[in-house]
Amino acid sequence: MRTILESDARTRERTADEVTDRIGAYTPAQASALATLLAAAAVSEKDSSALEAELHAIVELTSTGHVDVHHIAALREIDLGDLPPQLRDYVGDLLEG
């Protein structure tokens, strides 16, 4: 969890990818906590590759059935106009539940 908040964008990206790779290993509480943390990190993410990895990890975590929209509500703070179209779709799909 702590590497999701690293200052190095590549580390954040790699960590989000690792979350995705281990999706079946998390308890319901861990899945919802990771999604909440990733959503909070995504709000301030400046690196598009790290942001994409974070959003993808959130999508995968929501597929477990243990993450609700309220866990990732921080994503509403992202200005969709500042994102490339494919990332807008990620955020939109996540917030639609």
Secondary structure, DSSP 8 states (H G I E B T S, - for coil): -GGGG-S-HHHHHHHHHHHHHTGGG--HHHHHHHHHHHHHHHHH---HHHHHHHHHHHHHHHTTT---GGGGGGGGGS-GGGS-HHHHHHHHHHHH-
